[in-house]
Amino acid sequence: MNKGLAMQFAKQMGELTEEQRLHYYEVLAHNLTVAVRGIWSDERISDTEKVDRMKWVNEILHRVTAKVYVLRLKTHEWTEEDFEGLILGYVTAHPGIAGEVGWAVKATYRTISGEEM
């Protein structure tokens, strides 16, 4: 996920309706599982690197499912800016996941809005 994409995330998420945002995170969770499949089937990287990348994507997936819960039940405020920062933090911690995470974020937005992110 590049910085340009990240700078757009919160703004574009703010343009979605509440229902679209909830659906976005549901689809993002699905797309992150697809991204994990891409990691474990990539023969160009070592098994150790695969496990490390899957660990970091799993951390994002954990937060995505928590975000679904928060949005659905309105338990507390969790801004899109905060979520954007969280994703960037994980990608910064392991830049090897940037491609997969960026794909998942963009593909999900395109699915929900019909537009490119």
C-alpha positions as CSV (number, residue, x, y, z in Angstrom):
1,M,0.0,0.0,0.0
2,N,1.7,3.1,-1.1
3,K,1.5,6.5,0.6
4,G,-0.6,8.0,-2.2
5,L,-3.2,5.3,-1.8
6,A,-3.1,5.7,2.0
7,M,-3.7,9.4,1.8
8,Q,-6.8,8.7,-0.2
9,F,-8.2,5.9,2.0
10,A,-9.9,7.9,4.8
11,K,-11.2,10.5,2.3
12,Q,-12.7,8.0,0.0
13,M,-14.1,5.9,2.9
14,G,-15.8,9.0,4.1
15,E,-17.7,9.2,0.8
16,L,-19.3,5.8,1.3
17,T,-22.6,5.4,3.2
18,E,-22.6,3.7,6.6
19,E,-23.9,0.5,5.0
20,Q,-21.2,0.7,2.2
21,R,-18.5,1.1,4.8
22,L,-19.6,-1.9,6.7
23,H,-19.8,-3.9,3.5
24,Y,-16.3,-2.6,2.6
25,Y,-14.8,-4.1,5.7
26,E,-16.6,-7.4,5.2
27,V,-15.3,-7.7,1.6
28,L,-11.8,-6.5,2.7
29,A,-11.7,-9.4,5.2
30,H,-12.4,-11.8,2.3
31,N,-9.9,-10.2,0.0
32,L,-7.2,-10.4,2.7
33,T,-7.7,-14.1,2.9
34,V,-7.2,-14.2,-0.9
35,A,-4.0,-12.2,-0.4
36,V,-2.8,-14.8,2.1
37,R,-3.3,-17.5,-0.4
38,G,-1.2,-15.5,-2.8
39,I,1.6,-15.4,-0.2
40,W,1.6,-19.1,0.7
41,S,1.6,-20.1,-3.0
42,D,4.4,-17.8,-4.0
43,E,7.4,-20.1,-4.8
44,R,9.7,-17.1,-5.0
45,I,9.8,-16.5,-1.3
46,S,11.1,-18.7,1.5
47,D,8.8,-20.5,3.9
48,T,10.1,-18.3,6.7
49,E,9.2,-15.1,4.8
50,K,5.8,-16.6,3.9
51,V,5.0,-17.2,7.6
52,D,6.2,-13.7,8.5
53,R,4.0,-12.0,5.8
54,M,1.0,-14.1,6.7
55,K,1.5,-13.1,10.3
56,W,1.3,-9.4,9.4
57,V,-1.6,-9.7,7.1
58,N,-3.4,-11.7,9.8
59,E,-2.9,-8.8,12.2
60,I,-4.6,-6.5,9.7
61,L,-7.4,-9.1,9.2
62,H,-7.8,-9.3,13.0
63,R,-8.4,-5.5,13.1
64,V,-10.7,-5.6,10.1
65,T,-13.0,-8.1,11.8
66,A,-12.9,-5.9,14.9
67,K,-13.9,-2.9,12.8
68,V,-16.9,-4.8,11.4
69,Y,-18.0,-5.4,15.0
70,V,-17.6,-1.8,15.9
71,L,-19.4,-0.5,12.9
72,R,-22.2,-3.0,13.2
73,L,-22.9,-2.4,16.9
74,K,-21.6,1.2,17.1
75,T,-19.7,0.4,20.3
76,H,-17.3,3.4,20.0
77,E,-15.7,5.8,17.6
78,W,-13.1,4.3,15.3
79,T,-12.2,6.8,12.6
80,E,-11.1,5.9,9.0
81,E,-8.0,8.0,9.7
82,D,-7.2,5.8,12.6
83,F,-7.8,2.6,10.6
84,E,-5.7,4.0,7.7
85,G,-2.8,4.6,10.2
86,L,-3.1,1.1,11.5
87,I,-2.8,-0.4,8.1
88,L,0.1,1.8,7.3
89,G,1.8,0.8,10.5
90,Y,1.6,-2.9,9.6
91,V,2.8,-2.3,6.1
92,T,5.7,-0.2,7.4
93,A,6.6,-3.0,9.9
94,H,6.8,-5.4,7.0
95,P,7.0,-3.8,3.6
96,G,6.8,-7.3,1.9
97,I,3.0,-7.2,2.4
98,A,2.5,-3.8,0.7
99,G,1.5,-5.3,-2.7
100,E,-1.0,-7.8,-1.3
101,V,-2.5,-5.3,1.2
102,G,-2.7,-2.6,-1.5
103,W,-4.4,-4.9,-3.9
104,A,-7.0,-5.9,-1.2
105,V,-7.7,-2.3,-0.3
106,K,-8.1,-1.2,-3.9
107,A,-10.0,-4.2,-5.1
108,T,-12.4,-3.9,-2.2
109,Y,-13.1,-0.3,-2.8
110,R,-13.7,-0.9,-6.5
111,T,-16.2,-3.7,-5.6
112,I,-18.1,-1.5,-3.2
113,S,-18.1,1.8,-5.1
114,G,-17.4,0.8,-8.7
115,E,-14.6,3.4,-8.7
116,E,-10.8,3.2,-8.5
117,M,-9.1,4.1,-5.2
